[in-house]
Amino acid sequence: MSHENTAADPTRRTVLKASLLAGGGLALDALIPLPAAVLDAMERKTVAPAQLSAFVSIAPDGTVTIVSKNPEIGQGVKTSLPMMVADELDCDWSQVRIAQADVDQKRYGEQSAGGSTATPKNWLPMRQTGAAARAMLVQAAAMRWHVDAGELSTAKGRIFHRATGRSVSYGKVASLAATLAPPDLETVPLKQPGQFTIIGRPLVGIDSARIVEGKPIFGIDTRLPGMLYAVYEVAPAHGGRLVKADIEAARLSLGVKHVVPIIGNGDADTGLADGVAIVASNWWLANQARSKLAVDWDLSAAKGHSSSVYRAKADAAMAAGAGTDLRRDGEPEAQLASSAKRISARYDYPFIAHATIEPQNCTARYQEGRLEIWAPSQTPQRGLETLHNALGIAPDAVTLHLRRAGGGFGRRLMNDYMVQVAAIAKAVPGVPVQLIWSREDDIRRDYYRPGGWHSFEAGIGANGDLVAFSDHFVTFGDGKTPARAAGFNVAMPPAGLIQHLHYSQTMLPTVVTTGALRAPGSNALCFASQSFLDEVALAAGTDLPQLMLSLLGERREIAAPDNRAPSFDTGRARDVVERVLQTSRWTQRPTERGRAKGFAFYFSHRGYFAEVVEASVSSADVTVHKVWVAGDVGSQIVNPMGAENQVRGAVIDGLAQALTGQAIEFIDGAVQQSNFHDFPLARIPMTPEIEIAWVKSDKPPTGLGEPALPPVIPALTNAIFAATGTRIRSLPVRLRTT
């Protein structure tokens, strides 16, 4: 056994509370304070200290119930977090039951899903709670047998006294354990990795069988007695406001019960856009009645917010100069001017919709001043704040039930669907209402991954070294603050790896709502920077992996400029680069004409990933044959099956963004795409063979739902260049000529 320190403020100690279950058994509640500086997953800003929590109960029959407090959006936390508790508890996984918690900040602390933070935040607290429960059960057995607790051992939910051959199940001593004082979590011994019996095992997701069987576990499956269904018609362009609405024809339509015009507050953060709600006996009838609405919208705010206008403004901004400084190291201009070779290129990428398979939905009932909600949200506690700000409903007047989400990818960090259904339910009190967005609604009302433009320049010395680097980034914002998820990472390689570097930024105004997409920021910045560095490597007479290894240099940690984000460990980066070169047999290049390999590396969300893509191009069609992935997410993979699923999903997502034609275009604020025919998702035939190699380090485990995605896109575009000589500087990939 070993002790691990949480490095938390010693004045804010974990509080354990033991109690007797109704009918007998042990209930253990743990409230665990986080360190004072917590990096917010979506906005990258320091927020107030938060609490984690773990809730474990052991019934007399030995059943172990572990509360899953965080939203489950497909990332697997409903399985992996309880695995941490169960392993240290030393129970039998077959006796574990998982209960989804409702939203209750006082009881459960922080409840969210985003930023690949669940594993790093919970790794110690969850294990410590399981170990504490085990210690109490062992102490109870020792008291029962009048022996020293040190003489006892545990396995699969039983306690053993080897000297006498006695054993007892956890359930038999749980009630006695409930009367004991909980131990100090800082002193509870934890297992060594070699002692794990559940952590590290590939376990099927706790809900997988129910999903395959079509059981109603998603938000859209919510059913309540007397429930009505709603659609919410908003302006056809972002930023539009309601002027007047003729609702009579829609109100008289078959099955329609209510038609409610709703005036929002013009704040995109609340998600309460002006609109007209149609409430009917079923969703189809509500949606059909839409065509009978006659609505006058004020679309003046969206005038000129078109993709072509944005591109022209970006071109003008890059031609005008470097913009506002974000980071300046050394003397980049002088070094560029004196370098032996100087190259430049521009890269860009489009707005992208999330297009979750389950469209946005939420169910609510407002009655006697109280609101009850069933929501598939990634940030339900923020949803409570939004409801208060938009509708004046106090958080303590809301009961919020978490439902499993059919995909999140950052879309459900925003709670617009929650505030919309609350406004509708408040207008028709006493009746449960389910709001469901159509696919067209979902694609046209997203908080999109914002587009961006990069103007790169690099200086190469006489010996082939990269001596200077600059990037002028054109993005969206109000001139002072970037739009949501439109910011720049000043630690983007090669920052911190060369002496002379300049990053600058220009912002364009937009009425379009933007937000985080899986691996926010990194999913786009990696494509642009690693693709251009591939150009740099070619100009320097080497290849990208060798250039990266040269830049990484000796093993060391480079602190983030803001001292809040994780430091960059060049040794861990080297290890994944070298590993993927080995597994992909990088030096053995395909001999077939039009077929080649491409490489890319990135560090994001505390994960180090290097990837190689082998692809071929024939008649302007790209086929990805295989992707090799090497990743370092710390010392332990909690659930190998879930981990591999996350990596494979990330690779497929990235390839889809590059190859399927995913792009959102605007004309005067109106989205031109509407459904999967013009915003296509990945299809099974395009899925390549994916080989995954884990590089274990001595660091605590981190999340991996996001960091595996960014490198696959530039690895693909670099492979296309190696195969064809055509450099892909704009996404999505378009090779076909007319």
RABEL-V525836 format. One record per backbone hydrogen bond with DSSP energy under -0.5 kcal/mol. CO is the residue of the C=O (numbers start at 1). NH is the residue of the N-H. E is the energy in kcal/mol with one decimal. If there is no record, write none. Layout:
CO & NH & E
CO & NH & E
This chain:
2 & 190 & -3.8
9 & 12 & -2.0
11 & 13 & -0.6
14 & 16 & -0.5
15 & 31 & -2.5
17 & 29 & -3.0
19 & 27 & -2.6
21 & 24 & -2.5
24 & 60 & -0.5
25 & 21 & -2.0
26 & 58 & -2.8
27 & 19 & -2.3
28 & 56 & -2.4
29 & 17 & -2.7
30 & 32 & -0.5
30 & 54 & -1.8
31 & 15 & -2.5
31 & 33 & -0.5
32 & 52 & -3.3
36 & 38 & -0.8
38 & 40 & -0.6
38 & 47 & -1.8
40 & 44 & -1.4
45 & 40 & -2.3
47 & 38 & -0.8
50 & 34 & -2.7
51 & 110 & -2.8
52 & 32 & -2.7
54 & 30 & -2.0
55 & 67 & -2.4
56 & 28 & -3.5
57 & 65 & -2.7
58 & 26 & -1.9
59 & 62 & -2.4
63 & 59 & -2.5
63 & 65 & -0.6
64 & 66 & -0.5
64 & 97 & -3.1
65 & 57 & -2.2
66 & 99 & -1.9
67 & 69 & -0.8
68 & 101 & -2.7
71 & 73 & -0.6
72 & 405 & -2.3
76 & 79 & -1.4
76 & 80 & -2.7
77 & 81 & -1.7
77 & 82 & -0.5
79 & 83 & -1.4
80 & 84 & -1.2
81 & 84 & -0.7
81 & 85 & -1.3
82 & 86 & -3.0
83 & 87 & -2.2
84 & 88 & -1.5
85 & 89 & -2.1
86 & 90 & -1.0
86 & 91 & -1.8
87 & 90 & -0.6
90 & 157 & -2.7
91 & 93 & -0.6
92 & 95 & -2.3
93 & 96 & -1.7
95 & 64 & -2.3
97 & 66 & -2.7
99 & 68 & -3.2
102 & 104 & -0.6
104 & 108 & -3.3
105 & 109 & -1.8
111 & 381 & -0.7
114 & 117 & -0.7
116 & 703 & -1.0
117 & 121 & -2.2
118 & 122 & -1.7
119 & 123 & -2.0
122 & 126 & -2.5
122 & 127 & -0.5
123 & 127 & -1.0
124 & 128 & -3.1
125 & 129 & -2.1
126 & 130 & -2.0
127 & 131 & -2.5
128 & 132 & -2.4
129 & 133 & -2.3
130 & 134 & -2.2
131 & 135 & -2.4
132 & 136 & -2.1
133 & 137 & -2.1
134 & 138 & -2.6
135 & 139 & -2.3
136 & 140 & -2.1
137 & 141 & -2.2
138 & 142 & -2.4
139 & 143 & -2.2
140 & 144 & -2.0
141 & 145 & -2.2
142 & 146 & -1.2
142 & 147 & -1.9
148 & 151 & -2.0
149 & 152 & -1.8
151 & 162 & -0.5
153 & 160 & -3.3
155 & 158 & -1.2
157 & 170 & -2.4
158 & 155 & -2.0
159 & 168 & -2.0
160 & 153 & -2.0
160 & 162 & -0.6
161 & 164 & -1.1
161 & 165 & -1.5
161 & 166 & -1.1
166 & 161 & -2.8
168 & 159 & -3.0
169 & 172 & -0.8
169 & 173 & -0.7
170 & 173 & -1.1
170 & 174 & -0.9
173 & 177 & -2.5
174 & 178 & -1.6
176 & 179 & -1.5
177 & 180 & -1.6
184 & 187 & -1.8
184 & 188 & -0.7
185 & 188 & -0.6
190 & 2 & -3.5
192 & 195 & -2.6
193 & 196 & -1.4
198 & 201 & -2.1
201 & 203 & -1.0
205 & 208 & -1.4
207 & 211 & -2.3
208 & 212 & -2.5
209 & 213 & -2.1
210 & 215 & -3.0
211 & 214 & -1.3
215 & 217 & -1.6
217 & 404 & -1.4
218 & 221 & -1.4
219 & 222 & -1.5
224 & 227 & -1.9
228 & 434 & -2.6
229 & 280 & -3.0
230 & 436 & -1.9
231 & 278 & -2.2
233 & 276 & -2.1
237 & 240 & -1.8
241 & 298 & -3.3
244 & 296 & -3.2
245 & 247 & -0.8
246 & 294 & -1.6
247 & 251 & -2.5
248 & 252 & -1.6
250 & 253 & -1.3
253 & 256 & -1.7
255 & 281 & -1.8
258 & 279 & -3.0
259 & 261 & -0.5
260 & 277 & -3.0
262 & 264 & -0.6
262 & 275 & -2.7
266 & 268 & -0.7
267 & 270 & -1.1
267 & 271 & -0.9
267 & 272 & -0.5
271 & 273 & -1.6
272 & 265 & -0.8
272 & 266 & -0.5
274 & 235 & -0.5
275 & 262 & -3.5
276 & 233 & -2.7
277 & 260 & -3.0
277 & 279 & -0.5
278 & 231 & -1.8
279 & 257 & -3.3
279 & 258 & -2.0
280 & 229 & -2.8
282 & 286 & -1.8
283 & 287 & -2.8
284 & 288 & -2.4
285 & 289 & -1.8
287 & 290 & -0.9
288 & 291 & -1.0
289 & 292 & -1.6
290 & 293 & -2.2
293 & 295 & -0.5
294 & 246 & -3.2
295 & 297 & -0.6
296 & 243 & -2.7
296 & 244 & -1.3
297 & 299 & -0.8
298 & 241 & -2.0
299 & 302 & -1.2
300 & 303 & -1.2
302 & 305 & -2.2
304 & 306 & -1.9
305 & 669 & -2.9
306 & 310 & -2.5
307 & 311 & -2.4
308 & 312 & -2.0
309 & 313 & -2.5
310 & 314 & -2.4
311 & 315 & -2.4
312 & 316 & -2.2
313 & 317 & -2.4
314 & 318 & -2.4
315 & 319 & -2.1
316 & 320 & -1.6
317 & 321 & -1.1
324 & 505 & -2.2
327 & 503 & -3.0
329 & 501 & -2.1
331 & 335 & -2.3
332 & 336 & -2.7
333 & 337 & -2.2
334 & 338 & -1.7
335 & 339 & -0.7
336 & 339 & -0.7
341 & 460 & -3.3
343 & 458 & -2.6
345 & 456 & -2.9
347 & 454 & -3.1
348 & 731 & -1.5
349 & 452 & -1.8
351 & 664 & -2.3
352 & 449 & -2.5
357 & 359 & -0.8
360 & 437 & -2.5
361 & 376 & -0.6
362 & 435 & -3.0
363 & 374 & -2.8
364 & 433 & -3.0
365 & 367 & -0.5
365 & 372 & -2.5
366 & 430 & -3.4
367 & 370 & -1.9
370 & 367 & -2.9
371 & 399 & -2.6
372 & 365 & -2.2
373 & 375 & -0.5
373 & 401 & -3.5
374 & 363 & -2.0
375 & 377 & -1.1
375 & 403 & -2.2
378 & 113 & -1.9
379 & 383 & -1.6
380 & 384 & -1.6
381 & 385 & -1.4
382 & 386 & -2.6
383 & 387 & -2.5
384 & 388 & -1.9
385 & 389 & -2.6
386 & 390 & -2.8
387 & 391 & -2.5
387 & 392 & -0.6
387 & 393 & -1.2
388 & 392 & -1.4
392 & 394 & -0.7
394 & 397 & -2.2
395 & 398 & -1.6
397 & 371 & -2.6
398 & 400 & -0.5
399 & 373 & -3.1
399 & 401 & -0.6
400 & 103 & -2.7
401 & 375 & -2.5
404 & 219 & -1.5
405 & 407 & -1.8
406 & 358 & -2.1
408 & 411 & -2.6
409 & 518 & -1.2
410 & 413 & -1.5
411 & 414 & -1.4
412 & 378 & -2.6
412 & 379 & -1.0
415 & 419 & -1.9
416 & 420 & -2.2
417 & 421 & -2.0
418 & 422 & -1.8
419 & 423 & -2.1
420 & 424 & -2.0
421 & 425 & -2.9
422 & 426 & -2.4
423 & 427 & -1.2
424 & 428 & -1.1
426 & 429 & -0.6
428 & 431 & -1.2
432 & 228 & -2.7
433 & 364 & -2.6
433 & 435 & -0.6
434 & 230 & -3.0
434 & 436 & -0.5
435 & 362 & -1.8
438 & 442 & -2.6
439 & 443 & -2.2
440 & 444 & -2.2
441 & 445 & -1.5
443 & 446 & -0.5
446 & 448 & -0.8
448 & 450 & -0.5
448 & 515 & -2.2
449 & 352 & -1.7
452 & 349 & -1.8
453 & 474 & -2.9
454 & 347 & -2.3
454 & 456 & -0.6
455 & 472 & -2.1
456 & 345 & -1.5
457 & 470 & -2.6
458 & 343 & -2.2
459 & 467 & -2.6
459 & 468 & -1.4
460 & 340 & -0.8
460 & 341 & -2.0
461 & 464 & -1.8
465 & 461 & -3.1
465 & 467 & -0.7
467 & 500 & -0.6
468 & 459 & -2.5
469 & 502 & -2.1
470 & 457 & -2.0
471 & 473 & -0.7
471 & 504 & -2.4
472 & 455 & -1.9
473 & 475 & -0.6
473 & 506 & -2.5
474 & 453 & -2.0
475 & 508 & -2.4
476 & 483 & -2.9
481 & 478 & -1.9
483 & 486 & -2.6
488 & 490 & -0.8
489 & 492 & -2.1
492 & 495 & -2.3
494 & 497 & -2.4
494 & 498 & -0.9
499 & 501 & -0.6
500 & 469 & -1.2
501 & 329 & -3.2
502 & 471 & -2.1
503 & 326 & -3.3
503 & 327 & -2.0
504 & 473 & -2.8
505 & 324 & -2.9
506 & 475 & -2.9
508 & 477 & -2.2
513 & 448 & -1.8
519 & 523 & -2.7
520 & 522 & -2.2
521 & 524 & -1.2
521 & 525 & -2.7
522 & 526 & -2.3
524 & 528 & -2.0
525 & 529 & -2.8
526 & 530 & -2.4
527 & 531 & -1.4
528 & 532 & -2.0
529 & 533 & -2.5
530 & 534 & -1.1
531 & 535 & -1.3
532 & 536 & -2.3
533 & 537 & -2.7
534 & 538 & -2.0
535 & 539 & -2.3
536 & 540 & -1.9
537 & 542 & -2.8
538 & 541 & -1.2
543 & 547 & -2.4
544 & 548 & -2.9
545 & 549 & -2.4
546 & 550 & -2.2
547 & 551 & -2.4
548 & 552 & -2.6
549 & 553 & -1.7
556 & 570 & -2.6
556 & 571 & -0.5
557 & 559 & -0.6
558 & 568 & -3.0
560 & 563 & -1.6
565 & 560 & -0.5
567 & 569 & -0.6
568 & 558 & -3.0
568 & 570 & -0.8
569 & 573 & -1.9
570 & 574 & -2.7
571 & 575 & -2.2
572 & 576 & -1.7
573 & 577 & -2.1
574 & 578 & -3.0
575 & 579 & -2.0
576 & 580 & -2.3
577 & 581 & -1.9
578 & 582 & -1.6
579 & 583 & -2.8
580 & 584 & -2.1
581 & 586 & -2.2
582 & 585 & -0.9
585 & 588 & -2.1
587 & 589 & -1.3
592 & 595 & -1.5
594 & 617 & -2.5
596 & 615 & -2.5
598 & 613 & -2.4
600 & 611 & -2.7
602 & 609 & -2.3
604 & 607 & -2.3
607 & 604 & -2.0
607 & 609 & -0.5
608 & 632 & -2.6
609 & 602 & -2.3
610 & 630 & -2.5
611 & 600 & -1.7
612 & 628 & -2.8
613 & 598 & -2.3
613 & 615 & -0.6
614 & 625 & -2.5
614 & 626 & -1.4
615 & 596 & -2.6
616 & 623 & -2.8
618 & 621 & -2.1
621 & 618 & -2.4
623 & 616 & -2.5
623 & 625 & -0.7
625 & 689 & -1.8
626 & 614 & -2.8
627 & 691 & -2.6
628 & 612 & -2.1
629 & 693 & -2.6
630 & 610 & -2.4
631 & 633 & -0.5
631 & 695 & -3.0
632 & 608 & -2.1
633 & 702 & -2.6
634 & 697 & -0.8
636 & 638 & -0.7
638 & 200 & -3.1
639 & 643 & -2.9
640 & 644 & -2.6
641 & 645 & -2.1
642 & 646 & -2.1
643 & 647 & -2.2
644 & 648 & -2.8
645 & 649 & -2.5
646 & 650 & -2.2
647 & 651 & -2.5
648 & 652 & -2.5
649 & 653 & -2.6
650 & 654 & -2.5
651 & 655 & -2.4
652 & 656 & -2.4
653 & 657 & -2.3
654 & 658 & -1.6
655 & 659 & -2.8
656 & 660 & -2.0
656 & 662 & -0.6
658 & 733 & -3.1
663 & 665 & -0.5
664 & 351 & -0.6
665 & 672 & -2.5
666 & 307 & -2.5
667 & 670 & -1.9
669 & 238 & -2.5
670 & 667 & -1.9
675 & 678 & -1.3
675 & 679 & -1.3
683 & 686 & -1.4
684 & 687 & -1.9
689 & 627 & -2.5
691 & 629 & -3.0
693 & 631 & -2.2
694 & 696 & -0.7
699 & 635 & -2.6
704 & 708 & -0.5
706 & 709 & -2.0
706 & 710 & -0.6
709 & 712 & -1.3
709 & 713 & -0.6
710 & 713 & -0.8
710 & 714 & -0.8
711 & 715 & -2.1
712 & 716 & -1.9
713 & 717 & -2.5
714 & 718 & -2.7
715 & 719 & -1.5
716 & 720 & -2.4
717 & 721 & -1.9
718 & 722 & -2.2
719 & 723 & -2.0
720 & 724 & -2.1
720 & 726 & -0.5
721 & 725 & -3.1
725 & 727 & -0.6
727 & 729 & -0.8
729 & 348 & -2.1
